[in-house]
Amino acid sequence: MTATCLCGPTSPELCPAASLYNVLRRLRSIRRSASPAVLQSLVVSLVLSRLDYGNATLAGLPGSQLDRMQSVINAAARVVCSARKYKHITPLLHDLHWLPVRERIEFKLAVLVFRCLHGTAPPYLANELCRVDCGGHRRKKTAAFCVNVCSRNAVIASFDDW
């Protein structure tokens, strides 16, 4: 089953980077006709939402594949800000309040764990996590806790108390 988006017929998986660049090219052609706020919302809804879809499963990918995703975000920031190719990208991302890819993935995982531990996640996710005593991982003022994935893969993640 295929869905249709601006980049053409796609599978339900992530849009490939090439098709996201095509969307950005089309948006670049209309950027003089649209206000900056409208252009930013179009980029977020058509490009960044496709990158963020299922990005929690991308944790642990090699840096080369994450760099390809980061280059799409950089190009999107340049389209929104009408910046040149060689302008530094970090200030643009900061002004737009966009996180780099690695931090986006970490943030999404942290939000999922938080929702699971506080009962706002779907039961199929919340049932997979349980609290575990961390033992020596305690700090002076902030109580740390560990989360153990209670399925076949025993992965332990440690987070500071929210």
C-alpha positions in Angstrom: 0.0 0.0 0.0 1.4 3.4 -1.0 0.6 6.9 0.2 1.0 10.1 -1.8 2.9 13.1 -0.5 4.5 16.0 -2.2 7.5 13.8 -3.0 5.3 11.4 -4.9 4.2 7.9 -4.1 6.0 6.6 -1.1 6.0 3.6 1.1 4.7 4.0 4.7 8.3 4.2 5.8 10.5 7.3 5.9 10.8 9.4 2.8 14.2 9.0 1.3 16.5 12.0 1.6 16.4 12.6 -2.2 12.6 13.0 -2.1 12.9 15.4 0.9 15.4 17.5 -1.1 12.8 17.6 -3.9 10.2 18.9 -1.5 12.7 21.6 -0.3 13.4 22.6 -3.9 9.7 23.1 -4.5 9.3 25.1 -1.3 12.4 27.2 -2.3 10.6 28.2 -5.5 7.6 29.6 -3.6 9.5 31.2 -0.7 9.1 34.7 -2.1 5.3 34.3 -2.3 4.9 33.0 1.2 5.5 34.7 4.5 8.3 33.3 6.7 5.9 31.9 9.2 4.0 30.0 6.5 7.2 28.8 4.9 8.4 27.5 8.3 5.2 25.7 9.0 5.3 24.1 5.5 8.9 22.9 6.0 8.0 21.5 9.5 4.9 19.7 8.3 6.3 18.4 5.0 10.0 17.7 5.8 10.7 17.6 9.5 7.6 15.5 10.3 8.8 12.8 7.8 12.3 12.8 9.4 10.8 12.6 12.9 8.4 9.8 12.1 9.7 6.8 14.0 13.0 8.4 14.8 13.1 6.6 18.2 13.9 3.4 16.3 17.0 5.2 14.8 18.9 5.3 18.1 22.3 3.6 17.6 22.6 4.2 13.9 26.0 4.9 12.5 27.0 8.5 12.3 27.2 8.5 8.5 23.4 7.7 8.2 22.6 10.3 10.9 24.7 12.8 9.0 22.5 12.3 5.9 19.4 13.2 8.0 21.3 16.2 9.5 22.0 17.5 6.0 18.3 17.5 5.2 17.6 19.5 8.4 20.4 21.9 7.5 19.0 22.4 4.0 15.5 23.0 5.5 16.9 25.7 7.8 18.6 27.4 4.9 15.3 27.4 2.9 13.4 28.9 5.9 16.0 31.5 6.7 16.9 32.2 3.0 20.6 31.6 3.9 23.4 30.9 1.6 25.0 27.5 1.2 28.2 28.3 3.2 26.6 30.3 6.0 27.1 28.6 9.4 24.1 26.4 10.2 24.3 26.3 14.0 23.0 29.9 14.6 20.1 29.2 12.2 19.1 26.0 13.9 19.3 27.8 17.3 17.1 30.7 16.0 14.5 28.2 14.7 14.7 26.2 17.9 15.4 23.0 15.9 17.5 20.3 17.5 20.2 18.4 15.6 19.3 14.8 14.6 21.1 13.1 17.5 19.4 15.3 20.1 16.0 14.9 18.4 16.3 11.1 18.7 17.5 11.3 22.4 14.7 13.8 23.2 12.1 11.5 21.6 13.4 8.5 23.6 13.4 10.5 26.8 9.8 11.6 26.2 8.7 8.0 25.6 10.3 6.8 28.7 8.8 9.7 30.7 5.4 8.9 29.4 5.8 5.2 30.1 6.8 5.9 33.7 4.0 8.4 34.4 1.2 6.4 32.9 0.5 8.5 29.8 1.9 6.2 27.2 0.0 3.4 25.4 -0.1 0.2 27.4 1.9 -1.8 24.8 4.8 0.5 25.6 4.3 1.0 29.3 4.2 -2.7 29.9 7.7 -3.1 28.5 9.4 -0.8 31.0 9.9 -1.3 34.7 11.9 0.6 37.3 15.1 -1.0 38.5 17.3 0.1 41.5 20.5 1.6 40.2 22.6 1.0 43.2 25.7 3.1 43.0 24.4 5.6 40.4 23.0 7.9 43.1 24.0 11.6 43.1 24.0 14.1 45.9 20.9 16.2 45.1 19.2 14.6 42.1 17.9 11.1 42.5 18.7 9.0 39.4 16.7 6.1 38.3 17.2 3.3 35.8 14.8 1.9 33.4 15.0 -1.7 32.3 13.3 -2.9 29.2 11.5 -6.0 30.4 11.4 -7.9 27.2 14.0 -10.2 25.5 16.5 -7.3 25.0 17.7 -6.3 28.5 18.7 -2.7 27.8 19.2 -0.4 30.7 18.9 3.4 30.3 19.7 5.8 33.1 18.1 9.3 33.3 18.1 12.0 35.9 14.9 12.6 37.8 12.7 15.0 35.9 
